Every structure is written in C-alpha cells, then in structure tokens.
Amino acid sequence: MPSWVITVVAVAAVAALIALAVWGLLRDRKKASSCGGKCASCPYGGSCGKK
C-alpha cells in the first residue's frame, strides 16, 4: 500500500474526530440553559429567546 494512502486515511480519521468533537460541543451548547429551562417560574420567561 502506498504511503500516501495511509496519510490520507490518517488525516481523514483525525478530521472526522475533530468534526465529531465540534458537533458534540455545539449540541451540548444548544441544550444548555442558564435558567434551568423552567420558563413558567422565570421572571424573564418571555424574553429568554426560546421558541
């Protein structure tokens, strides 16, 4: 197997791991809430930006 094939596979694997890490961070950030998600009891419930 040529060495450039191994290099391409290794770079693709590293890129996939980085993409998964970024995707996980973005997903977790969307789930996070500074008020706990109880908008009914929050004084800012109408203006927190949730739809």
C-alpha contacts under 8 A as a table, 3 or more apart, distances in Angstrom:
res1	aa1	res2	aa2	distance
1	M	5	V	7.01
1	M	6	I	7.73
2	P	5	V	5.61
2	P	6	I	7.07
3	S	6	I	5.25
3	S	7	T	6.37
4	W	7	T	4.93
4	W	8	V	6.14
5	V	8	V	5.11
5	V	9	V	6.18
6	I	9	V	5.15
6	I	10	A	6.09
7	T	10	A	5.11
7	T	11	V	6.11
8	V	11	V	5.16
8	V	12	A	6.07
9	V	12	A	5.08
9	V	13	A	6.13
10	A	13	A	5.10
10	A	14	V	6.26
11	V	14	V	5.16
11	V	15	A	6.07
12	A	15	A	5.04
12	A	16	A	6.08
13	A	16	A	5.08
13	A	17	L	6.29
14	V	17	L	5.12
14	V	18	I	6.24
15	A	18	I	5.12
15	A	19	A	6.11
16	A	19	A	5.04
16	A	20	L	6.15
17	L	20	L	5.12
17	L	21	A	6.20
18	I	21	A	5.09
18	I	22	V	6.21
19	A	22	V	5.20
19	A	23	W	6.03
20	L	23	W	5.04
20	L	24	G	6.07
21	A	24	G	5.13
21	A	25	L	6.23
22	V	25	L	5.09
22	V	26	L	6.19
23	W	26	L	5.19
23	W	27	R	6.08
24	G	27	R	5.05
24	G	28	D	6.08
25	L	28	D	5.15
25	L	29	R	6.08
26	L	29	R	5.01
26	L	30	K	6.28
27	R	30	K	5.25
27	R	31	K	6.47
28	D	31	K	5.11
28	D	32	A	6.23
29	R	32	A	5.19
30	K	33	S	7.98
33	S	36	G	5.42
33	S	37	G	6.06
34	S	37	G	7.76
35	C	38	K	6.90
35	C	39	C	7.83
35	C	42	C	7.60
38	K	41	S	5.92
38	K	42	C	6.51
39	C	42	C	4.91
39	C	43	P	7.91
39	C	44	Y	7.49
39	C	45	G	4.43
39	C	46	G	7.58
40	A	45	G	6.27
41	S	45	G	7.36
42	C	45	G	4.97
43	P	46	G	7.94
44	Y	47	S	5.47
44	Y	48	C	6.10
45	G	48	C	5.70
46	G	49	G	7.68
47	S	50	K	7.90
